[in-house]
Amino acid sequence: MQFQEIPGLANTKNLLIQGVRNNHIAHAQLFHGPAGGAQLGIALAYISYLFCPNKTETDSCGVCPSCQKLKKGIHPDVVYVFPTFTTKKITEPESDLFLIEWREFIQESPYRTLADWMIFAGAEGNKQGLIPARETRKIYSKISIKPYEAPNRIVLIWMPEAFNMESGNALLKPLEEPPSNTIFILVTTDIQKLLITILSRTQRINIPMIEEEILSEYLSKKFQIEEDKAFQIVVASEGNVSLALEKAETENMEMAKFFIEWMRAVYRRNFKTLVGLSEQYDKMSKEDQKALLEYGLYIFRQSLYEWSGNSELVKAYDKERSFIQNFAKTIKPELLEKFLSKFSEVYYQLERNARAKMLHLDLSLNLIRYFNS
């Protein structure tokens, strides 16, 4: 990852670069920013810059062996720690057992949430991502040897809010007294959930939202959509780059049009249309099928704002907003709660590889039943 791959945030990038060039590098740093924000990407670009032997005044070279290894997530001097869970095969959750999935995850996009990771890694049921004390205690042994190639050894802890009291306390000693040439980088979206004792031992680096104008230009070029539409998407996403990327992709494939037609067919009990839509849904890619359900959850939340008289809180672009205003007139909070629950249930079943056509049609029939209950 390079700084140039992340749009905007010029001041933040420059602050980090100058710290490296002036050798002002704290041994424990906390990168914090909004959910779905750029803090993981910035942290990865920072490590690349720190390690790169051919760095320029503005970025790492991106082509040397160090940069290439970091891009693939296989650099021997970076220890990754992140929330994990148990499976039928993995009875003791540990980051090292999920490294293959983690490498694919960070290469796919640096703007991700914990929910994205849990789905990507295949968490089942109501599994919660945790960083157990057992893994935290292993960190010290991993960093007790000298770096193999780089000038420093990095411990990158993603989502430290997944620590419980025991695992958080187990981190305090290596965090306060790390071996020489060891740097801890913690990346969080919820600084309020961290132990005060961890906060007091780290240098906080705020990673703000990417500037709206810059992010909208980035989306416009990436997805070939109109600039004003891209700007509306950015505003509606409230700093969540992950959501903005999803919404931009949704706009490009006319997901909103599909969803609106679907909800109208449900409301009118148009079974012929619903059967046809379920067949279209079955032909979508798995990611697009999931995106439609996520989009529905987003629309339902916005509709609740509209229903409650807080239309100023509605974050939507033009063709969504008119639908939300009309949709909110037909529902009540208890109905929305049923919709949200059913969509989440179908999302889970879709992740378990249930037949998409049958899921979609069954969901439609359940929505009709809710409307008429």
C-alpha positions in Angstrom: 0.0 0.0 0.0 1.2 3.5 -0.9 0.0 6.9 0.3 -0.8 7.8 -3.3 -3.4 5.0 -3.5 -5.4 6.7 -0.8 -7.3 9.8 -2.0 -6.9 13.1 -0.1 -5.7 13.4 3.5 -2.6 15.3 2.3 -1.9 16.9 5.8 -2.1 13.5 7.6 0.2 11.9 5.1 2.7 14.7 5.3 2.7 14.6 9.1 3.5 10.8 9.1 6.1 11.2 6.3 7.9 14.0 8.1 7.9 12.0 11.3 9.8 9.2 9.5 12.2 11.5 7.8 13.0 13.3 11.1 13.2 10.0 12.9 10.4 11.1 15.3 8.7 7.7 15.5 6.7 6.8 18.6 7.0 3.1 19.7 3.3 2.8 20.2 0.9 4.7 17.8 -2.9 4.6 17.7 -4.5 5.4 14.3 -8.2 6.2 14.9 -10.9 7.3 12.5 -14.5 6.7 11.4 -16.0 3.2 10.6 -15.1 2.3 7.1 -12.5 5.1 7.0 -8.9 5.3 5.7 -7.0 4.5 8.9 -6.1 0.9 8.0 -4.9 2.0 4.5 -2.9 4.9 6.0 -1.3 2.5 8.6 -0.3 0.1 5.8 1.1 2.9 3.7 3.0 4.3 6.7 4.6 0.9 7.3 5.6 0.7 3.6 7.2 4.1 3.8 9.0 3.2 7.0 10.4 0.0 5.6 11.1 1.2 2.0 14.9 1.5 1.2 14.1 3.7 -1.8 11.5 6.0 -0.4 11.1 9.5 -1.9 10.0 12.7 -0.1 6.4 11.8 -0.6 5.9 8.0 -0.8 7.4 4.5 -0.8 8.7 3.3 -4.1 6.1 0.5 -4.4 8.3 -1.8 -6.4 11.2 -3.0 -4.1 11.0 -6.4 -2.4 9.9 -4.8 0.9 7.0 -2.9 -0.7 5.9 -6.0 -2.6 5.9 -8.2 0.4 4.0 -5.6 2.4 1.4 -5.4 -0.4 0.9 -9.1 -0.3 0.8 -9.2 3.5 3.8 -11.5 3.8 6.6 -9.3 5.2 8.4 -11.3 7.9 8.8 -8.2 10.1 5.1 -7.4 10.5 3.0 -9.3 13.1 -0.7 -9.0 12.4 -3.2 -9.2 15.2 -6.9 -8.9 14.5 -10.3 -10.3 15.8 -10.9 -14.0 15.2 -13.4 -16.6 16.2 -13.7 -20.4 16.5 -14.9 -22.8 13.9 -15.4 -26.6 13.7 -11.7 -26.9 12.8 -10.3 -23.9 14.8 -11.0 -24.3 18.5 -8.5 -21.7 19.7 -9.0 -18.4 17.9 -5.6 -16.9 16.7 -4.7 -14.5 14.0 -2.0 -16.7 12.6 -4.7 -19.3 11.7 -6.5 -16.7 9.6 -3.6 -15.2 7.8 -4.5 -16.5 4.3 -8.0 -14.8 4.6 -6.5 -11.7 6.2 -4.1 -11.2 3.3 -6.9 -11.5 0.7 -9.0 -9.2 2.8 -6.5 -6.3 3.0 -5.5 -6.6 -0.6 -9.2 -6.4 -1.7 -9.8 -3.1 0.1 -8.2 -1.2 3.0 -11.5 0.5 3.8 -13.2 -2.2 5.8 -15.2 -2.8 8.9 -15.2 -5.6 11.5 -18.5 -6.8 10.1 -16.9 -7.0 6.6 -14.1 -9.1 8.1 -16.4 -11.5 9.9 -18.4 -12.2 6.8 -15.2 -12.4 4.6 -13.6 -14.9 7.0 -16.7 -17.1 7.2 -18.0 -16.5 10.8 -21.1 -18.5 11.4 -24.2 -17.7 13.4 -23.7 -15.1 16.1 -20.0 -15.5 16.4 -18.2 -12.4 17.7 -14.7 -11.3 16.7 -12.4 -11.3 19.7 -8.7 -10.9 20.5 -8.2 -13.3 23.4 -5.6 -13.0 26.1 -3.9 -16.2 24.9 -3.0 -14.5 21.7 -2.0 -11.2 23.3 0.5 -13.1 25.6 2.2 -14.6 22.5 3.0 -11.2 21.1 6.1 -10.7 23.3 7.7 -14.0 22.1 7.0 -13.0 18.5 8.8 -9.6 18.9 11.7 -10.8 21.1 14.0 -11.6 18.1 15.6 -9.1 15.9 14.0 -7.9 12.7 14.8 -10.2 9.7 15.0 -7.5 6.9 13.5 -4.2 8.0 14.9 -1.6 10.4 12.0 -2.3 12.7 9.5 -5.0 13.7 5.9 -3.9 13.5 3.0 -5.2 15.5 -0.2 -4.1 13.6 -3.3 -4.6 15.8 -6.5 -4.0 13.9 -9.6 -3.3 15.9 -8.1 -3.4 19.4 -11.7 -2.6 20.7 -12.1 -6.4 20.4 -9.8 -6.8 23.5 -11.6 -7.9 26.6 -10.3 -6.7 30.0 -7.9 -9.7 30.3 -6.4 -9.5 26.8 -6.1 -5.7 27.0 -4.2 -5.8 30.2 -2.0 -8.6 28.8 -0.9 -6.1 26.1 0.3 -3.4 28.6 3.7 -4.7 29.4 4.9 -5.2 25.7 3.3 -1.9 24.9 5.1 0.0 27.6 8.4 -1.9 27.4 8.8 -3.2 23.9 12.0 -4.7 22.7 14.3 -2.3 20.8 13.3 -1.6 17.2 9.7 -2.7 17.8 6.8 -0.4 16.9 3.2 -1.0 17.8 0.5 0.4 15.5 -3.1 0.1 16.7 -5.9 0.8 14.2 -9.4 1.5 15.6 -12.8 2.9 14.7 -14.1 3.3 18.3 -11.5 4.8 20.6 -14.1 5.0 23.4 -14.0 1.2 23.8 -10.3 1.0 24.5 -8.8 0.7 28.0 -7.6 3.9 29.4 -4.3 2.2 30.2 -3.8 1.4 26.5 -4.7 5.0 25.5 -2.2 6.4 27.9 0.6 4.4 26.4 0.0 5.3 22.8 0.5 8.4 20.6 -2.9 9.1 19.0 -3.0 9.9 15.3 -6.4 11.1 14.1 -7.2 10.0 10.6 -10.1 12.3 9.5 -12.7 11.6 6.9 -11.4 11.9 3.3 -12.4 15.3 1.9 -15.8 15.1 0.2 -14.7 16.8 -3.0 -11.7 14.5 -3.4 -13.5 11.3 -2.6 -16.4 12.2 -5.0 -13.8 12.8 -7.8 -12.2 9.4 -6.9 -15.6 7.6 -7.1 -16.5 9.4 -10.3 -13.4 8.2 -12.1 -13.4 4.7 -10.5 -17.0 3.9 -11.3 -17.6 6.1 -14.3 -20.5 8.0 -12.7 -21.5 11.6 -12.9 -19.6 13.9 -10.5 -22.8 15.3 -8.8 -24.0 11.8 -8.3 -20.7 10.8 -6.8 -20.8 13.8 -4.5 -24.3 12.9 -3.3 -23.1 9.3 -2.5 -20.1 10.7 -0.5 -22.4 13.0 1.6 -24.8 10.1 2.2 -22.0 7.9 3.4 -20.9 10.2 6.2 -17.2 9.5 6.0 -17.6 5.7 5.5 -15.4 5.0 2.5 -16.4 1.4 2.5 -20.1 2.3 2.2 -19.3 5.0 -0.4 -17.6 2.5 -2.6 -20.5 0.1 -2.2 -23.0 2.8 -3.0 -21.0 3.9 -6.0 -20.9 0.4 -7.3 -24.6 0.1 -6.6 -25.3 3.2 -8.6 -23.3 1.8 -11.5 -25.4 -1.4 -11.6 -28.7 0.2 -11.0 -29.3 -1.5 -7.7 -31.6 1.2 -6.5 -33.8 0.7 -9.5 -34.0 -3.0 -8.9 -34.8 -2.5 -5.2 -37.5 0.1 -5.8 -39.2 -2.2 -8.4 -39.0 -5.0 -5.9 -40.6 -3.1 -3.0 -43.4 -1.8 -5.2 -44.2 -5.3 -6.4 -44.3 -6.5 -2.8 -46.6 -3.7 -1.8 -48.9 -4.3 -4.7 -48.7 -8.1 -4.3 -47.6 -8.5 -7.9 -46.5 -12.1 -7.8 -45.6 -12.3 -11.5 -43.1 -9.5 -11.2 -41.7 -11.0 -7.9 -41.1 -14.3 -9.6 -39.3 -12.5 -12.5 -37.2 -10.5 -10.0 -36.2 -13.6 -8.1 -34.9 -15.1 -11.3 -32.9 -11.9 -12.0 -31.6 -12.1 -8.5 -30.5 -15.7 -9.0 -28.3 -14.6 -11.9 -26.4 -11.9 -10.0 -23.0 -12.6 -8.5 -22.9 -13.5 -4.8 -21.4 -10.1 -3.9 -24.2 -8.3 -5.8 -26.8 -10.4 -4.1 -25.3 -9.5 -0.7 -25.0 -5.8 -1.8 -28.8 -5.7 -2.6 -29.6 -6.9 1.0 -27.2 -4.4 2.5 -28.7 -1.7 0.4 -32.2 -2.7 1.7 -31.0 -2.4 5.3 -29.6 1.1 4.5 -32.9 2.2 2.9 -34.9 0.9 5.9 -32.8 2.9 8.3 -33.2 6.0 6.3 -37.0 5.4 6.1 -37.1 5.3 9.9 -35.5 8.7 10.0 -38.1 10.0 7.6 -41.0 8.3 9.4 -40.0 9.9 12.7 -40.0 13.4 11.3 -36.2 13.7 11.1 -35.9 14.1 7.4 -32.7 16.2 7.9 -31.0 13.0 9.0 -31.8 11.2 5.8 -28.6 10.6 3.8 -29.6 9.8 0.3 -29.3 11.0 -3.3 -32.2 12.2 -5.4 -33.8 9.0 -6.7 -33.5 7.3 -3.3 -34.9 10.3 -1.4 -38.3 10.4 -3.2 -38.7 6.6 -2.7 -37.8 6.9 1.0 -40.3 9.7 1.5 -43.1 7.6 0.0 -42.0 4.3 1.6 -41.9 5.9 5.0 -45.7 6.6 4.7 -46.5 3.0 4.3 -44.6 1.6 7.3 -44.3 1.8 11.1 -41.3 1.1 13.3 -42.5 -2.4 14.3 -42.8 -3.3 10.6 -39.3 -1.9 9.9 -38.0 -4.0 12.7 -39.4 -7.2 11.0 -37.9 -6.1 7.7 -34.5 -5.6 9.2 -34.5 -8.9 11.0 -35.7 -10.8 7.9 -33.1 -9.2 5.6 -30.3 -10.0 8.1 -31.5 -13.6 8.3 -31.5 -14.0 4.5 -28.1 -12.5 4.3 -26.8 -15.1 6.7 -28.5 -17.9 4.7 -27.0 -16.5 1.5 -23.6 -16.6 3.1 -24.2 -20.3 3.8 -24.8 -20.9 0.0 -28.5 -21.3 0.1 -30.2 -21.0 -3.3 -30.6 -17.3 -4.0 -33.8 -17.6 -6.1 -35.7 -19.4 -3.4 -34.3 -17.1 -0.7 -35.4 -14.0 -2.6 -38.9 -15.3 -3.4 -39.4 -16.5 0.2 -38.3 -13.1 1.4 -40.7 -11.3 -0.9 -43.6 -13.5 0.4 -42.7 -12.8 4.0 -42.6 -9.0 3.3 -46.1 -9.3 1.8 -47.2 -11.1 4.9 -45.7 -8.4 7.1 -47.4 -5.6 5.1 -50.8 -7.4 5.6 -50.4 -8.5 9.2 
